[in-house]
Amino acid sequence: MVKGISRRVVVVRPPNPGIFEEAIFVIRETHESPRDILREACAVAESYLRKPKSVRRYRRKRWTSLHLFFAALCGGISVGSIWAFTAFLHFL
């Protein structure tokens, strides 16, 4: 949020707006020349274009037949062991 009565901003628009339309920089109250401010704003915008994105996205893994086989095997073993344990308790 920009507060105050008036702020100086630099709007950088790329010649090919494929990635972003414009970059807006809010300038501090310094005594830099406008050319230096514009040069730095363009350099910052270009550095963001060169940085690789390190976004981790959740990728859903597909169930293969091997996964399904082991899931069924584990389920069968657990159900069988519970059944055997309850049968053992009935004999006591």
Buried (B, 14 or more C-beta within 10 A) or exposed (E): EEEEEEEEEBEBEBEEEEEEEEBEBEBEEEEEEEEEBBEBBBEEBEEEEEEEEEEEEEEEEEEEEEEEEEEEEEEEEEEEEEEEEEEEEEEE
